[in-house]
């Protein structure tokens, strides 16, 4: 994984102190998440480098964009990335666990976004920091959903990305906290591969579900029109 800064069109991410580097998952989620309701306040859970917060700062007029990061090094890097951006006055990162934050904060958020740790069933590495960032036991899905239900405003949206094989479980768990599926995007790497990721949007309102699909590449480094259109405001070469 590269430790070099990752340059987007309108901001740069330093990532040498973060276990999880910039990847397709975060960029997809940051670009796909709906801002049609013009959220005033946004919360980024498990911010890492801060890329989701920065993408939403670029895309939206939200006046308050808060982030939570528990890892010491990632927290410091996230703060630095916020300060180096054009939107530093709208961005704030808390060094806390989700549970601590939910207990102490009285605010509710119009939009909550999260690229949670997963790969819960896979082997772990010898890098504790990377494992903390990657593995679901650092933030179990039910723990995440319980706290989201406490922090989300009545008409707010929760946007998340999970492995496709975890989609059914995640949606079922969400319903326990009155979070209902609004729309989802199934992502495939190419035309021949299986569905790899599910981007899912929830709210407290039941509605007809919009289901869409996205293929990233036709051939290696030959990106589809849909993927290009979704990410072109961010990637330098799109």
C-alpha positions as CSV (number, residue, x, y, z in Angstrom):
1,X,0.0,0.0,0.0
2,X,1.3,3.4,-0.9
3,X,2.3,5.9,1.8
4,X,2.4,8.7,-0.7
5,X,-0.2,11.5,-0.5
6,X,-3.3,10.8,-2.6
7,X,-4.2,13.8,-4.7
8,X,-7.8,14.5,-5.6
9,X,-9.0,17.3,-7.8
10,X,-9.8,19.7,-4.9
11,X,-7.9,18.2,-1.9
12,X,-5.0,16.0,-1.0
13,X,-5.0,13.1,1.5
14,X,-1.9,12.3,3.5
15,X,-2.2,8.7,4.5
16,X,1.2,7.5,5.8
17,X,0.0,7.3,9.4
18,X,-3.3,5.5,8.6
19,X,-3.6,1.7,8.5
20,X,-6.2,1.8,5.7
21,X,-5.1,3.8,2.6
22,X,-7.4,5.4,0.1
23,X,-9.4,2.8,-1.7
24,X,-12.2,2.4,-4.2
25,X,-14.8,1.7,-1.4
26,X,-14.5,5.1,0.2
27,X,-14.5,7.0,-3.1
28,X,-17.6,5.2,-4.3
29,X,-19.4,5.8,-1.0
30,X,-18.4,9.5,-0.8
31,X,-19.6,10.1,-4.4
32,X,-22.8,7.9,-4.2
33,X,-24.2,9.2,-0.9
34,X,-27.2,11.4,-1.5
35,X,-27.1,15.1,-0.5
36,X,-30.4,15.8,-2.2
37,X,-31.9,16.9,1.2
38,X,-29.2,19.5,1.6
39,X,-27.9,18.2,5.0
40,X,-27.0,20.9,7.5
41,X,-25.0,18.4,9.7
42,X,-23.0,15.3,8.7
43,X,-21.2,12.7,10.8
44,X,-18.4,10.4,9.4
45,X,-18.0,7.3,11.7
46,X,-14.5,5.8,11.7
47,X,-13.1,8.6,9.6
48,X,-9.6,7.2,9.0
49,X,-7.9,9.7,6.6
50,X,-11.0,11.8,6.6
51,X,-11.6,11.2,2.9
52,X,-15.4,10.8,3.2
53,X,-15.8,14.0,5.2
54,X,-13.7,15.9,2.7
55,X,-15.6,14.5,-0.3
56,X,-18.9,15.6,1.3
57,X,-17.4,19.0,2.2
58,X,-16.6,19.4,-1.5
59,X,-20.1,18.2,-2.6
60,X,-22.4,19.8,-0.1
61,X,-23.1,23.1,1.7
62,X,-23.3,21.3,5.1
63,X,-22.2,23.8,7.8
64,X,-21.2,21.1,10.3
65,X,-19.2,18.0,9.3
66,X,-18.0,16.0,12.3
67,X,-15.8,12.9,12.2
68,X,-15.0,10.2,14.8
69,X,-11.7,8.3,14.8
70,X,-10.5,6.1,17.6
71,X,-7.0,5.3,16.4
72,X,-4.4,7.8,17.7
73,X,-2.3,8.1,14.5
74,X,-5.3,8.1,12.1
75,X,-7.0,10.8,14.3
76,X,-3.9,13.1,14.0
77,X,-3.7,12.5,10.3
78,X,-7.4,13.2,9.8
79,X,-7.1,16.5,11.7
80,X,-4.1,17.5,9.6
81,X,-5.9,16.6,6.3
82,X,-8.9,18.7,7.4
83,X,-6.7,21.7,8.3
84,X,-4.9,21.5,4.9
85,X,-8.2,21.5,3.0
86,X,-10.3,24.5,1.8
87,X,-13.1,23.5,4.2
88,X,-11.2,23.4,7.5
89,X,-13.8,25.7,9.2
90,X,-16.6,23.2,8.5
91,X,-14.7,20.0,9.5
92,X,-14.0,18.7,13.0
93,X,-12.6,15.3,14.1
94,X,-13.3,13.8,17.6
95,X,-10.8,11.3,19.1
96,X,-13.3,8.9,20.6
97,X,-15.0,5.6,20.2
98,X,-18.5,5.6,18.7
99,X,-20.0,4.6,22.0
100,X,-18.3,7.4,23.9
101,X,-19.3,9.9,21.3
102,X,-23.0,8.8,21.2
103,X,-23.2,9.0,25.0
104,X,-21.7,12.5,25.2
105,X,-23.1,14.3,22.2
106,X,-26.6,15.7,22.2
107,X,-26.7,16.7,18.5
108,X,-28.5,14.7,15.8
109,X,-27.2,14.5,12.3
110,X,-29.0,14.9,9.0
111,X,-26.6,12.5,7.3
112,X,-24.4,9.8,8.8
113,X,-21.8,8.0,6.6
114,X,-19.6,5.1,7.4
115,X,-17.1,2.8,5.7
116,X,-17.0,0.2,8.5
117,X,-14.4,-2.4,9.2
118,X,-15.2,-5.8,7.8
119,X,-13.5,-9.0,6.7
120,X,-14.7,-10.5,10.0
121,X,-14.4,-14.0,8.7
122,X,-10.9,-13.7,7.2
123,X,-7.6,-14.3,8.8
124,X,-5.9,-11.4,10.6
125,X,-2.5,-9.9,9.9
126,X,0.3,-9.3,12.4
127,X,-0.4,-5.5,12.1
128,X,-2.7,-4.6,15.0
129,X,-3.4,-1.1,13.7
130,X,-4.4,-2.5,10.3
131,X,-6.5,-5.2,11.9
132,X,-8.3,-2.5,14.0
133,X,-9.1,-0.6,10.8
134,X,-10.2,-3.6,8.8
135,X,-12.0,-6.0,11.1
136,X,-15.6,-5.9,12.1
137,X,-14.9,-6.9,15.7
138,X,-13.5,-3.3,16.2
139,X,-17.0,-2.0,15.3
140,X,-19.6,-4.8,15.1
141,X,-22.5,-4.1,12.7
142,X,-25.1,-4.1,15.5
143,X,-23.1,-1.7,17.6
144,X,-22.8,0.6,14.7
145,X,-26.5,0.5,13.9
146,X,-27.6,1.0,17.5
147,X,-25.5,4.1,17.8
148,X,-26.5,5.4,14.3
149,X,-30.2,5.1,15.4
150,X,-29.4,7.4,18.4
151,X,-27.5,10.0,16.4
152,X,-29.6,10.2,13.2
153,X,-32.2,12.9,13.0
154,X,-35.8,12.0,12.3
155,X,-35.6,12.7,8.6
156,X,-31.9,11.9,8.3
157,X,-30.1,9.4,6.0
158,X,-27.5,6.8,6.9
159,X,-25.2,5.7,4.1
160,X,-22.8,2.7,4.4
161,X,-20.8,0.2,2.3
162,X,-20.6,-3.5,3.2
163,X,-19.5,-6.7,1.5
164,X,-22.3,-8.0,-0.7
165,X,-22.4,-11.3,1.3
166,X,-23.1,-9.3,4.5
167,X,-25.9,-7.2,2.9
168,X,-28.9,-9.3,4.0
169,X,-27.6,-9.5,7.6
170,X,-26.9,-5.8,7.7
171,X,-30.4,-4.9,6.5
172,X,-32.0,-7.3,8.9
173,X,-30.0,-5.8,11.8
174,X,-30.9,-2.3,10.7
175,X,-34.6,-3.0,10.9
176,X,-34.3,-3.8,14.6
177,X,-33.4,-0.1,15.1
178,X,-36.2,1.1,12.7
179,X,-33.7,1.9,10.0
180,X,-35.3,1.0,6.7
181,X,-33.7,0.4,3.3
182,X,-34.3,3.2,0.8
183,X,-31.8,2.4,-1.9
184,X,-28.8,0.3,-2.7
185,X,-26.0,0.0,-5.3
186,X,-24.5,-3.4,-6.1
187,X,-20.9,-3.0,-7.3
188,X,-18.9,-5.4,-9.5
189,X,-15.3,-5.0,-10.5
190,X,-15.9,-6.0,-14.1
191,X,-18.6,-7.7,-16.2
192,X,-17.3,-11.2,-15.4
193,X,-16.9,-10.8,-11.6
194,X,-19.5,-11.4,-8.9
195,X,-21.1,-8.6,-6.9
196,X,-18.4,-7.5,-4.4
197,X,-19.9,-4.5,-2.5
198,X,-23.3,-3.1,-1.5
199,X,-23.7,0.6,-0.9
200,X,-26.8,1.0,1.2
201,X,-28.9,4.0,2.3
202,X,-31.3,3.8,5.3
203,X,-33.7,6.2,6.9
204,X,-36.5,5.9,9.6
205,X,-39.0,6.0,6.8
206,X,-40.2,3.0,4.9
207,X,-40.2,3.5,1.1
208,X,-40.0,1.7,-2.1
209,X,-36.4,0.5,-2.6
210,X,-34.3,1.7,-5.5
211,X,-31.8,-0.9,-6.5
212,X,-29.1,-0.1,-9.0
213,X,-25.8,-1.7,-10.1
214,X,-22.4,-0.4,-11.1
215,X,-19.5,-2.1,-13.0
216,X,-16.2,-0.4,-12.4
217,X,-14.1,-1.7,-15.4
218,X,-14.7,-3.3,-18.8
219,X,-10.9,-4.2,-18.9
220,X,-8.0,-3.4,-16.6
221,X,-7.9,0.4,-16.2
222,X,-10.7,0.8,-18.8
223,X,-13.4,2.4,-16.7
224,X,-17.1,2.3,-17.5
225,X,-19.0,5.4,-18.2
226,X,-21.1,5.0,-15.1
227,X,-18.1,4.7,-12.8
228,X,-16.4,7.7,-14.5
229,X,-19.5,9.8,-14.2
230,X,-19.8,8.9,-10.5
231,X,-16.2,9.7,-9.6
232,X,-15.0,12.3,-12.1
233,X,-15.4,15.2,-9.7
234,X,-12.7,13.6,-7.5
235,X,-10.1,11.5,-9.4
236,X,-7.5,13.6,-11.2
237,X,-7.4,11.4,-14.3
238,X,-11.2,11.0,-14.8
